[in-house]
Structure formats: C-alpha cells, structure tokens
Amino acid sequence: MAQDRLLRPREVAQRLTVSRSTVYRWFWEGKLKGTKLSEGSLRILESSVQGMLEVIW
C-alpha cells in the first residue's frame, strides 16, 4: 500500500482553487481528511484532496 502524502493547507487551497479558510472549514466539517500536528499546524491527506476534486469536477 502506497503512503499518502500530507499537504499544507496552502497547497490544498491552490489545488482546489479555494481559500485557505475554506480548506480549514472543510477539514473541521469532515469533508477533508487530515491531521492536526501541533497548535495551528494542519496537514491534509492527498487522497482526500483527490476525492474532493472528483466531487467538484
């Protein structure tokens, strides 16, 4: 099984053409999967971004 890359909110926002605040909101709503590393540090799973791209497009 391939390891899933962790992306910064800025990278996710660019890929999905949305704002960073939208990325954070979608994470907290459960629409994007990821992990909170430390205070204010969030990473999103690349596979979750791919799934969101399929829904959007």
Phi and psi in degrees as a GROMACS rama.xvg file:
@    title "Ramachandran Plot"
@    xaxis  label "Phi"
@    yaxis  label "Psi"
@TYPE xy
-73.0383  146.45  ALA-2
-80.4821  137.346  GLN-3
-82.2087  131.933  ASP-4
-74.3892  149.553  ARG-5
-102.871  128.826  LEU-6
-112.787  147.224  LEU-7
-75.9191  151.349  ARG-8
-53.311  -36.1167  PRO-9
-61.7233  -42.8212  ARG-10
-65.3697  -41.7897  GLU-11
-63.3746  -44.6215  VAL-12
-58.6129  -42.0292  ALA-13
-65.3059  -43.6693  GLN-14
-64.8496  -37.817  ARG-15
-94.0867  -1.91905  LEU-16
50.4526  52.1956  THR-17
-132.23  173.774  VAL-18
-80.1585  161.717  SER-19
-62.5283  -36.0802  ARG-20
-64.0469  -32.9826  SER-21
-66.7095  -39.4989  THR-22
-60.7074  -46.91  VAL-23
-62.0674  -43.8585  TYR-24
-62.0936  -46.0078  ARG-25
-62.3944  -34.8769  TRP-26
-63.8351  -50.2018  PHE-27
-67.4715  -26.5552  TRP-28
-82.269  -8.71714  GLU-29
87.5485  7.59283  GLY-30
-77.1623  -27.188  LYS-31
-119.131  137.381  LEU-32
-96.5848  142.818  LYS-33
-176.975  -157.047  GLY-34
-146.493  148.197  THR-35
-95.7093  116.216  LYS-36
-81.9754  -45.6673  LEU-37
-157.352  -176.896  SER-38
-54.3143  112.63  GLU-39
80.9289  3.3342  GLY-40
-113.343  116.309  SER-41
-125.997  142.97  LEU-42
-131.84  140.273  ARG-43
-112.074  138.222  ILE-44
-69.8448  133.326  LEU-45
-60.1901  -36.7722  GLU-46
-63.2771  -32.661  SER-47
-67.7167  -38.0284  SER-48
-65.3744  -42.8168  VAL-49
-59.8889  -42.8837  GLN-50
-61.8781  -39.8914  GLY-51
-67.8968  -38.0278  MET-52
-61.1926  -38.5318  LEU-53
-66.0263  -34.1404  GLU-54
-72.814  -42.9044  VAL-55
-69.5468  -45.2852  ILE-56
